[in-house]
Amino acid sequence: MTGLAGGGVEGERRSGALAGLLRAARVGAGGHRAAARRVADWLGRAVGGSARIEAPVRPGSPDGALLRDVAAGSPRSAVVAEPGRHLRVLALGARRPHPVLVVTRPVPYDEAAAALVAHAATVLELLLSAGEAEAQRRRLAEAGAGVRLSVLQLLMGGEVALAQRTMAGLRPGLLDTERVVVGVLEAPAGERREVAGACEELLAGRALVVRCPADDGHVIVVAPVGGGAEAALRGFVAGRHGVFLGVGARHPLSRVAAGYDEAVRSLAAARLMPGRVAGHAARVRAADVLDAGAAAAWAAEYLRPLEAVPAPDRYQLTATVRLGLEFTAVNAARLLGISRNTVRARMDRAAGLLGVELGDVRARAALDLALRFQEAEERDGAARDLPALLAAGPVLAWARDLLAPLRADERDLGRTLRDWVGENCAVEPAARRRGVHAQTVREHLRGAEGLLRRQLVAGGGGLYEVVLALMAVGELEPGGGAGEGDEERGDPPQGCSGRSGPGDRAPVTGSCPLTVQS
């Protein structure tokens, strides 16, 4: 390097200085900008003064007018010589306004010092250019992640055609499929971004990979059935310590939200398995044993008031209600890409149109069941009411089978569960009715969850199945129509749509179960 050559002691000194420059320029964990700052600090020490990078030029900076001129490229460099102060200013890079290297020392620059400034400026230009390229790459990656999140939110809301058109610009043909499988990966703390990137690289365009907007540790994968993505994910988890995978059943694109819910539930099981992977275990639900034609006719009549809403709005409304019955207002909003107030407003609107009190767990269970038959084509005869549907022999047999594990437990968990649901999932009133401490009720509920293999305190579909079973066997009266909520239950809600925090109750309000969990 010209200006640093030489022999003897002086040459060794200059070679040592150059080695120091190269050491300072090494890019570490702090990235290119941190390396640039180290080079500037090194340069200041090497020339016996100080050096800094201004990008942009700070207001009130010494020699501000000169620095702004150099940043504008006219001129690209400047020298100031004053008694006790010698300044060199250089524009870095090709883009205006330029970052500016400012080097000051108390004595004039000799040839070696001038060479150090020149070489350091070259290294700084390379570092800043590489940093800008890396920042641009990150911006593009984040933009792509934003598009993928938007596509997931559209799918969660059932807007398949719009999701397909949006995805076509990023990954043509990925969503041109009839059925998909949804997987949810849980990454160790602080490793989600890395896990998501590794999944994207592994699947190479075969799946939609999204960092979950509702859980900071989750990565959601939506993959076409038959593309090999599920097997690849299972292999990925096997080779990566601390990562868990839950997989849902296969669904049409319009039912991605259902697949996601199944995958989240499977993830809870995966945490207990040696292989850290769990698939959706198909369970017989009330919808599976009901007379399909009669249930579809009942559901059509139950949901008929929603037909007053124009088709596009009705589609959004029902999609929001589906998620609102399964997840908290906050999480439902994040999954749909809307505000939690919008989620609540849509739930309130649906409740008003249907004339039901969604603060009542029985009403939520009935609405959840009706939505499962919303798209059924077979409708057999006149609509019956829900009690008549639940009185059918196959349904009664299903309900008894579901609740059977509770009968063998000496703690009489069945009674506690019945009292808890009868008190609209409020622990304190259930404890008073049962004549036990509230903590005993909580412990009984956890025990019931284990025996029934369903989430109860956390709410959602598992709780609704148990509510329907209790109705079928005559241990719980149907209800939840408008005005049927219990006015005396004024406990502040702990969560929404069944997703409670401490477990004192499934969330209940006078108009809508969706409230913010503190």
C-alpha positions in Angstrom: 0.0 0.0 0.0 1.5 3.3 -1.2 2.5 5.5 1.7 2.9 2.7 4.1 5.8 1.0 2.5 9.3 1.2 3.9 12.0 -0.8 5.5 13.6 -1.1 8.9 12.0 0.1 12.1 9.8 2.7 10.3 8.5 0.0 7.9 7.7 -2.3 10.8 5.8 0.5 12.5 3.8 1.2 9.5 3.1 -2.5 8.9 1.9 -2.8 12.5 -0.4 0.2 12.0 -1.9 -1.5 8.9 -2.4 -4.7 10.8 -4.3 -2.7 13.5 -6.5 -1.2 10.8 -7.4 -4.7 9.5 -8.1 -6.0 13.0 -10.4 -3.0 13.7 -12.3 -3.7 10.4 -13.3 -7.2 11.3 -17.1 -7.5 11.2 -18.4 -9.1 14.4 -21.7 -9.5 16.1 -22.3 -5.8 16.0 -22.3 -5.7 12.2 -20.7 -3.4 9.7 -21.6 -0.2 11.4 -19.9 -1.3 14.6 -16.8 -2.2 12.6 -16.8 1.2 11.0 -16.9 2.9 14.4 -14.0 0.8 15.5 -12.0 1.8 12.5 -12.7 5.5 13.1 -11.7 5.1 16.8 -8.5 3.2 15.7 -7.7 5.9 13.1 -8.0 8.7 15.7 -5.5 6.9 18.0 -3.2 6.1 15.1 -2.8 9.7 14.0 -2.6 11.1 17.5 -5.9 12.9 17.4 -9.6 11.9 16.9 -11.7 10.6 14.1 -15.5 10.3 13.7 -18.1 9.5 11.0 -21.0 11.8 10.6 -23.9 10.3 8.7 -25.8 12.6 8.4 -24.0 15.7 9.6 -25.3 16.6 13.0 -26.9 20.0 13.6 -24.6 22.3 15.5 -21.6 20.1 14.5 -18.2 22.0 14.5 -17.4 23.1 11.0 -21.0 22.2 10.1 -21.1 24.3 6.9 -17.9 22.6 5.5 -19.2 19.2 6.5 -22.5 19.7 4.8 -20.7 20.8 1.6 -18.5 17.7 1.6 -21.6 15.5 2.3 -23.2 17.1 -0.7 -20.1 16.1 -2.8 -18.9 19.6 -3.5 -16.0 19.3 -2.7 -15.5 15.6 -1.9 -12.6 16.4 0.5 -11.3 19.3 2.4 -8.3 20.3 4.5 -8.2 22.8 7.3 -4.9 23.9 8.9 -5.0 26.2 12.0 -2.6 26.6 14.9 -3.0 23.6 17.1 -5.7 22.1 14.9 -5.4 20.2 11.6 -8.5 18.8 10.0 -9.2 16.4 7.1 -12.7 15.8 5.8 -13.5 13.1 3.3 -16.8 12.1 1.6 -17.3 8.3 1.8 -19.1 6.3 -0.8 -21.0 7.2 -4.0 -24.5 8.0 -2.7 -25.4 11.5 -1.7 -25.6 12.8 0.9 -22.3 11.1 1.7 -21.2 9.9 5.1 -18.4 12.2 6.2 -15.1 11.1 7.8 -13.7 13.8 10.0 -10.1 13.5 11.3 -8.5 16.0 13.6 -5.0 16.2 15.1 -3.0 18.9 16.7 0.0 18.8 14.3 0.3 18.8 10.5 -0.2 15.5 8.7 3.0 13.8 7.6 3.1 11.3 4.7 2.4 8.3 7.0 -0.5 9.9 8.8 -2.1 11.1 5.4 -1.7 7.5 4.1 -3.4 6.1 7.2 -6.4 8.4 6.7 -6.6 7.5 3.0 -6.5 3.7 3.6 -8.9 4.0 6.5 -11.3 5.9 4.3 -11.2 3.1 1.7 -11.9 0.5 4.4 -14.7 2.6 5.7 -16.3 2.9 2.3 -16.3 -0.9 1.9 -17.8 -1.4 5.4 -20.5 1.2 5.0 -21.4 -0.1 1.5 -21.6 -3.7 2.8 -23.7 -2.5 5.7 -26.1 -0.7 3.4 -26.4 -3.9 1.3 -27.1 -5.9 4.3 -29.7 -3.4 5.5 -31.3 -3.5 2.1 -31.4 -7.3 2.2 -33.0 -7.2 5.6 -35.6 -4.6 4.4 -36.5 -6.9 1.5 -36.7 -9.9 3.8 -39.0 -8.0 6.1 -41.1 -6.8 3.2 -41.5 -10.5 2.1 -42.3 -11.5 5.7 -45.0 -8.8 5.7 -46.5 -10.1 2.6 -46.5 -13.6 3.9 -48.1 -12.4 7.1 -50.8 -10.7 5.1 -51.5 -13.8 3.1 -51.8 -15.8 6.4 -54.2 -13.3 7.8 -56.3 -13.5 4.6 -56.4 -17.3 4.9 -57.3 -17.1 8.6 -60.2 -14.8 7.5 -61.3 -17.3 4.8 -60.5 -14.9 2.0 -58.9 -17.6 -0.2 -59.0 -15.9 -3.6 -57.4 -12.7 -2.4 -54.8 -14.7 -0.5 -53.9 -16.6 -3.7 -53.6 -13.4 -5.7 -51.4 -11.8 -3.1 -49.2 -14.8 -2.8 -48.9 -15.1 -6.6 -46.6 -12.1 -6.7 -44.2 -13.6 -4.1 -44.4 -17.4 -4.8 -46.6 -18.2 -7.9 -48.6 -21.3 -7.6 -47.9 -22.1 -3.9 -51.6 -21.7 -2.9 -53.0 -23.2 -6.1 -54.0 -26.3 -4.1 -57.2 -27.9 -2.8 -56.0 -29.0 0.7 -53.3 -27.9 3.1 -51.8 -28.9 6.3 -50.9 -26.4 9.0 -47.9 -26.9 11.4 -46.8 -24.7 14.3 -43.2 -24.8 15.4 -42.2 -23.6 18.9 -38.7 -22.2 19.0 -36.5 -21.7 22.1 -36.4 -18.2 23.5 -34.7 -15.7 21.2 -34.3 -18.2 18.3 -37.6 -17.7 16.4 -36.2 -15.6 13.6 -33.4 -18.1 13.1 -35.8 -21.1 13.1 -38.1 -19.3 10.7 -35.2 -18.6 8.3 -34.0 -22.2 8.5 -37.5 -23.4 7.7 -37.8 -21.1 4.7 -34.5 -22.3 3.4 -35.4 -26.0 4.1 -38.8 -25.8 2.4 -37.5 -23.7 -0.5 -40.9 -22.3 -1.6 -42.9 -25.4 -0.9 -44.8 -23.8 2.0 -45.9 -20.5 3.5 -43.7 -19.8 6.5 -44.8 -17.0 8.8 -43.6 -15.8 12.2 -46.8 -16.0 14.3 -48.3 -12.6 15.1 -50.0 -13.9 18.2 -47.1 -15.8 19.9 -43.5 -14.6 19.9 -42.2 -18.1 20.1 -44.2 -19.7 17.2 -43.6 -20.1 13.5 -46.6 -21.1 11.4 -46.2 -23.2 8.3 -49.0 -23.7 5.8 -48.1 -26.3 3.2 -49.9 -28.0 0.3 -50.7 -31.6 1.0 -48.4 -34.0 -0.8 -45.5 -31.5 -1.2 -43.3 -33.2 1.3 -43.2 -30.2 3.6 -44.6 -32.1 6.6 -42.0 -34.8 6.4 -39.3 -32.2 6.0 -40.5 -30.3 9.2 -40.4 -33.5 11.2 -36.8 -34.1 10.1 -36.0 -30.5 10.9 -37.3 -30.9 14.5 -35.4 -34.2 15.0 -32.1 -32.4 14.2 -32.7 -29.2 16.2 -32.7 -29.3 20.0 -35.4 -27.4 21.8 -37.8 -27.1 18.8 -41.3 -28.6 19.0 -43.9 -29.2 16.2 -47.6 -29.5 16.3 -49.4 -30.5 13.1 -53.1 -30.2 12.3 -55.3 -32.3 10.1 -55.7 -31.7 6.3 -58.2 -29.0 5.4 -59.3 -26.9 2.4 -57.7 -23.5 2.1 -60.9 -22.0 3.4 -60.3 -23.8 6.8 -56.7 -22.8 7.5 -58.0 -21.3 10.8 -59.3 -24.7 11.9 -55.9 -26.3 11.0 -54.1 -23.7 13.0 -56.2 -24.3 16.0 -55.5 -28.1 15.7 -51.8 -27.5 15.3 -51.7 -25.3 18.4 -53.4 -28.0 20.4 -51.1 -30.7 19.0 -48.1 -28.5 20.0 -49.2 -28.8 23.6 -48.9 -32.6 23.2 -45.6 -32.4 21.4 -44.0 -30.8 24.5 -44.6 -34.1 26.3 -43.3 -36.4 23.6 -39.7 -37.6 23.2 -39.7 -36.8 19.5 -41.1 -33.3 20.2 -43.6 -33.8 17.4 -47.4 -34.4 17.6 -50.0 -34.7 14.9 -53.7 -34.0 15.2 -55.4 -36.9 17.0 -58.9 -37.1 15.5 -61.5 -37.2 18.2 -65.2 -37.8 17.8 -67.0 -34.5 18.3 -70.7 -33.7 18.7 -70.8 -32.6 15.1 -69.7 -36.0 14.0 -72.6 -37.9 15.7 -75.4 -35.4 15.1 -77.9 -36.2 12.3 -76.1 -34.2 9.6 -79.2 -33.1 7.7 -81.2 -32.1 10.7 -78.2 -30.3 12.2 -77.6 -28.4 9.0 -81.2 -27.3 8.9 -81.0 -26.2 12.5 -77.8 -24.3 11.8 -79.2 -22.6 8.8 -82.2 -21.4 10.8 -80.0 -20.4 13.8 -77.6 -18.3 11.5 -80.3 -16.9 9.2 -80.3 -13.5 10.8 -76.7 -13.1 9.6 -78.0 -13.1 6.0 -79.2 -9.5 6.6 -75.5 -8.6 6.3 -74.2 -8.0 2.7 -72.2 -11.0 1.5 -68.7 -9.6 1.7 -69.2 -8.2 5.2 -71.0 -11.4 6.3 -67.9 -13.4 5.2 -65.7 -11.2 7.4 -68.2 -11.3 10.2 -68.4 -15.1 10.4 -64.6 -15.6 10.0 -64.0 -13.2 12.9 -66.6 -15.0 15.0 -65.0 -18.4 14.3 -61.6 -17.1 15.6 -63.2 -15.1 18.4 -64.8 -18.2 19.8 -61.4 -20.0 19.9 -58.9 -17.3 20.8 -58.5 -14.1 22.8 -59.5 -10.8 21.3 -55.8 -9.8 21.0 -54.7 -13.0 19.3 -57.8 -13.2 17.0 -57.0 -9.6 16.0 -53.4 -10.4 15.3 -54.2 -13.5 13.3 -56.7 -11.5 11.2 -54.6 -8.3 10.9 -57.3 -6.1 12.4 -57.7 -4.3 15.8 -59.0 -6.0 18.8 -61.8 -3.4 19.0 -62.9 -4.5 15.5 -63.0 -8.1 16.7 -65.2 -7.1 19.6 -67.4 -5.0 17.4 -68.0 -7.8 15.0 -68.7 -10.2 17.9 -71.2 -7.8 19.3 -72.8 -7.3 15.9 -73.2 -11.0 15.4 -74.6 -11.5 18.9 -77.1 -8.7 18.3 -78.3 -10.1 15.0 -78.6 -13.6 16.4 -80.3 -12.5 19.6 -77.9 -14.4 21.8 -75.9 -13.6 24.8 -72.3 -14.5 24.1 -71.4 -13.9 27.7 -73.0 -17.3 28.3 -70.8 -20.3 27.6 -73.9 -22.3 26.4 -74.5 -19.7 23.8 -70.9 -19.8 22.6 -71.1 -23.6 22.4 -74.3 -23.4 20.4 -72.8 -20.8 18.0 -69.6 -22.8 17.6 -71.6 -25.9 16.7 -73.8 -24.0 14.2 -70.8 -22.6 12.4 -69.5 -26.1 11.9 -72.6 -26.8 9.8 -72.7 -23.5 8.1 -71.4 -24.7 4.8 -73.3 -28.1 4.8 -75.3 -28.7 1.6 -77.5 -31.5 3.0 -80.4 -30.0 5.0 -83.0 -32.5 6.0 -86.6 -31.2 6.6 -87.7 -28.7 9.1 -85.2 -27.3 11.6 -85.4 -28.7 15.1 -84.1 -27.0 18.2 -80.8 -27.8 19.8 -82.2 -29.8 22.7 -84.0 -32.1 20.2 -80.8 -32.6 18.2 -78.8 -33.5 21.4 -81.5 -35.9 22.5 -80.8 -38.3 19.7 -79.4 -41.7 20.7 -76.0 -41.5 19.0 -75.4 -38.1 20.6 -76.4 -39.3 24.1 -74.0 -42.3 23.7 -71.2 -39.9 22.6 -71.9 -37.6 25.6 -71.8 -40.5 28.1 -68.6 -41.9 26.6 -67.0 -38.4 26.7 -67.9 -37.9 30.4 -67.3 -41.5 31.5 -63.7 -41.0 32.8 -64.9 -38.5 35.4 -67.2 -41.1 37.1 -64.4 -43.3 38.2 -62.5 -40.5 40.0 -63.1 -40.5 43.7 -62.9 -36.7 43.8 -66.3 -36.4 42.1 -64.8 -34.3 39.3 -68.0 -34.6 37.3 -69.9 -32.7 39.9 -67.3 -29.9 40.1 -67.2 -29.6 36.4 -71.0 -29.5 36.2 -71.2 -26.8 38.9 -68.4 -24.8 37.2 -70.1 -24.8 33.8 -73.5 -24.2 35.5 -72.0 -21.1 37.1 -70.9 -19.9 33.6 -67.3 -21.1 34.3 -66.8 -18.8 37.3 -64.7 -20.5 40.0 -65.8 -18.6 43.1 -69.6 -19.3 42.6 -68.8 -22.9 41.7 -66.9 -23.3 44.9 -69.8 -21.9 46.9 -72.2 -24.2 45.2 -69.9 -27.2 45.7 -69.1 -26.2 49.3 -65.3 -26.3 48.7 -62.4 -23.9 48.5 -61.9 -22.1 45.1 -58.4 -23.7 44.9 -60.1 -27.1 45.1 -62.2 -26.2 42.1 -59.2 -25.2 40.1 -57.4 -28.5 41.0 -60.5 -30.5 40.0 -60.7 -28.7 36.7 -57.0 -29.5 36.0 -57.8 -33.1 36.9 -60.8 -33.1 34.6 -58.7 -31.8 31.7 -56.3 -34.6 32.1 -59.0 -37.3 32.1 -61.1 -35.8 29.3 -58.0 -34.9 27.3 -59.5 -31.5 26.5 -58.7 -27.9 27.5 -61.4 -26.5 29.7 -60.1 -23.5 31.6 -58.4 -22.3 28.5 -61.7 -22.5 26.7 -62.4 -22.9 23.0 -63.6 -26.0 21.3 -62.7 -28.4 24.1 -64.9 -26.6 26.6 -67.7 -26.3 24.1 -67.7 -30.1 23.5 -68.1 -30.7 27.2 -70.9 -28.1 27.5 -72.8 -29.9 24.7 -72.2 -33.3 26.4 -73.6 -32.0 29.7 -76.6 -30.7 27.8 -77.1 -34.0 26.1 -77.1 -36.0 29.3 -79.5 -33.5 31.0 -77.0 -32.1 33.5 -77.0 -28.6 32.0 -80.0 -26.6 30.8 -79.7 -25.1 27.3 -79.7 -21.3 27.4 -77.7 -18.3 26.3 -80.5 -16.5 24.4 -80.8 -12.7 24.6 -81.3 -11.6 28.1 -80.4 -14.9 29.7 -77.0 -14.0 31.0 -76.6 -14.1 34.8 -76.7 -10.5 35.9 -75.2 -11.4 39.3 -72.0 -12.6 37.9 -70.0 -9.4 37.9 -66.5 -10.8 38.2 -64.1 -9.0 35.8 -63.3 -11.2 32.9 -59.8 -12.7 32.8 -59.5 -13.3 29.1 -61.8 -13.8 26.1 -63.6 -16.6 24.3 -62.5 -19.0 26.9 -58.8 -18.2 26.9 -58.5 -17.2 30.6 -55.4 -16.3 32.4 -55.4 -17.3 36.0 -58.2 -19.8 35.4 -60.9 -18.2 37.6 -63.4 -18.2 34.9 -63.9 -18.5 31.2 -64.4 -14.9 30.2 -67.9 -13.6 30.3 -69.2 -10.1 29.6 -72.7 -8.8 29.1 -72.3 -8.4 25.4 -69.3 -10.3 24.2 -66.7 -12.6 25.7 -63.9 -10.9 24.0 -62.0 -8.8 26.5 -58.3 -7.9 26.9 -56.3 -10.3 29.2 -54.2 -8.2 31.5 
